[in-house]
Amino acid sequence: MRIMGLDYGSKTVGVAISDPLLITAQGIEIIRRESEKKLRRTLARIDQLAKEYGVEKIVLGFPKHLNNSVGERGIKSLELKDKLQKRTGIEVVMWDERFTTVEADRTLIEADVRRENRKDYVDMLAAVFILQGYLDSLK
């Protein structure tokens, strides 16, 4: 069994996958989106990756405000959850993603990744943090 983690953004979707023992999360891809309103290709790619890796559950980052309220990005994430479940037939779990992008950016800074290159990795690393948080909660 493997679990997929997703960091859903308006322009990209960071993708991470667990190892078969559900111990660690590894980043595998950043899906670039042509338009925020078009999801067909994004859903197709996620479905393809889920089949390729034998994914049995998807953990989707759920952006909330600091006061725990749900804003526009959170509503879009809930809409994506429904579309993913219909497309893949896989259970999708929402996971609080507050501070994951900040943590990912900080990690890249500490790793001396140049500013212009950070944007190429931050979404995938955020997906890793989302998935790893979920995996750690299972223990």
C-alpha positions in Angstrom: 0.0 0.0 0.0 1.1 3.5 -0.8 -0.3 6.9 0.0 0.0 10.0 -2.2 0.3 13.5 -0.8 -0.8 16.6 -2.8 -0.1 20.3 -2.3 -2.7 21.9 -4.5 -2.0 25.4 -5.8 -3.4 27.7 -8.4 -0.5 27.1 -10.8 1.0 23.8 -9.6 0.3 20.6 -7.7 3.2 19.2 -5.7 3.1 15.4 -5.5 4.7 13.1 -2.9 4.4 9.3 -2.4 5.0 7.1 0.6 7.2 4.1 0.7 5.3 0.8 0.9 5.8 0.6 4.7 4.2 4.0 5.2 7.2 5.4 7.0 8.6 8.1 4.7 7.3 10.5 2.1 9.3 11.3 -1.1 8.6 14.0 -3.6 8.0 12.7 -7.1 6.7 15.5 -9.3 5.3 19.0 -9.7 2.3 19.1 -12.0 2.2 22.4 -13.9 -1.3 23.7 -14.5 -2.2 25.7 -17.6 -5.1 27.5 -16.0 -6.6 27.5 -12.5 -10.0 26.8 -13.9 -9.0 23.7 -16.0 -8.5 20.5 -14.0 -8.9 17.8 -16.6 -5.2 17.2 -17.3 -4.3 17.6 -13.7 -6.8 15.0 -12.6 -5.7 12.7 -15.4 -2.0 13.0 -14.3 -2.8 12.4 -10.6 -4.9 9.3 -11.6 -2.1 8.0 -13.8 0.5 8.4 -11.0 -1.9 6.8 -8.5 -2.2 3.7 -10.7 1.5 3.6 -11.4 2.4 3.6 -7.7 -0.5 1.5 -6.5 -1.9 4.3 -4.3 -4.8 3.4 -2.0 -5.3 6.7 -0.3 -4.6 10.4 -1.2 -3.8 13.0 1.4 -4.7 16.5 0.1 -3.4 19.6 1.8 -6.2 21.7 3.3 -5.3 25.4 3.6 -6.9 27.0 6.5 -6.6 30.5 8.0 -4.8 30.8 11.3 -8.1 31.1 13.1 -9.1 27.7 11.6 -11.6 29.2 9.2 -11.8 28.0 5.6 -11.2 30.5 2.8 -11.3 30.5 -1.0 -8.3 28.2 -1.4 -9.8 25.8 1.2 -13.1 25.7 -0.7 -11.2 24.9 -4.0 -9.3 22.1 -2.2 -12.6 20.6 -1.0 -13.9 20.8 -4.6 -10.7 19.1 -5.8 -11.3 16.4 -3.2 -14.7 15.5 -4.6 -13.4 15.5 -8.2 -10.4 13.3 -7.3 -12.6 10.8 -5.5 -14.9 10.6 -8.5 -12.0 10.3 -11.0 -9.8 7.8 -9.1 -12.2 6.0 -6.8 -9.6 6.5 -4.1 -10.4 7.9 -0.6 -9.1 11.5 -0.2 -8.2 12.7 3.3 -7.9 16.4 4.0 -4.8 17.4 6.0 -4.1 20.8 7.6 -1.3 22.3 5.6 -0.8 25.5 7.5 2.9 26.5 7.4 4.0 23.6 5.0 5.0 26.0 2.3 6.9 28.2 4.8 8.6 25.1 6.2 9.5 23.9 2.7 10.9 27.3 1.7 12.9 27.4 4.9 14.3 23.9 4.2 15.4 25.0 0.7 17.1 28.1 2.1 19.0 26.0 4.6 20.0 23.7 1.8 21.4 26.7 -0.1 19.1 26.4 -3.0 19.2 29.6 -5.0 16.2 31.9 -4.7 15.3 31.5 -8.4 15.4 27.7 -8.2 13.3 27.4 -5.0 10.0 27.9 -6.8 10.9 24.7 -8.8 10.9 22.6 -5.6 8.8 24.3 -3.0 5.4 22.8 -4.0 6.8 19.2 -4.2 8.5 19.6 -0.8 5.3 21.0 0.7 3.6 17.9 -0.5 6.3 15.8 1.2 5.6 17.7 4.5 1.8 17.2 4.2 2.2 13.5 3.6 4.9 13.0 6.2 2.7 14.7 8.8 -0.1 12.3 7.9 2.2 9.3 8.0 3.6 10.3 11.4 0.0 10.6 12.8 -0.6 7.0 11.9 2.0 5.8 14.4 
